[in-house]
Amino acid sequence: MAIDESREFRPINIALLTISDTRSSDEDTSGDILAQRISDAGHNLATRAIAKDSASAIVSLLRRWVDDPTIDAVVSTGGTGLTGRDVTPEALNRIKDKEIPGFGELFRWISYKTIGTSTVQSRAMAVLAGGTYIFALPGSNGAVKDGWDGILAEQLDSRNRPCNFVELMPRLKER
């Protein structure tokens, strides 16, 4: 559970998606936090977009990104709550090949330390689709910090031991 400095860091290309009916690029603070953390970690911000809280709009954009061989992972923020407009998990379920259940479980455990039992209202999740990782985080600034700092910063670092998501990338499309 540590970064092995003797190993080579391999930057990956990450697409960033904010899901919201109310945010514009000027007001996307959670997206800005993630963009900065992606850059600070040494990764490449491949593209960034805002999608409305519409499962079909989310699926359409994610399919384009999954089909783009230059995008290794997608991190989304927003739409993971319980209201009628929160449809990010439903969209991911429509395109996933596999779910990564441990991501949501670990996210809620980390979040519990900050917001207590309110974490049960989060449907944060991660999936694999077409060999691309997709990580869905809640839309609050605190949640994206918890998700990046507590999970993604290490799992998207090729030097993380004993294992990490990056080292699996060449094998994700195996049949």
Secondary structure, 3 states (H helix, E strand, C coil): CEECCCCCCCCCEEEEEEECCCCCCCCCHHHHHHHHHHHHCCCEEEEEEEECCCHHHHHHHHHHHHHCCCCCEEEEECCCCCCCCCCHHHHHHHHCCEECHHHHHHHHHHHHHHHHHHHHHCCCEEEEECCEEEEEECCCHHHHHHHHHHHHHHHCCCCEECCCCHHHHHHCCCC
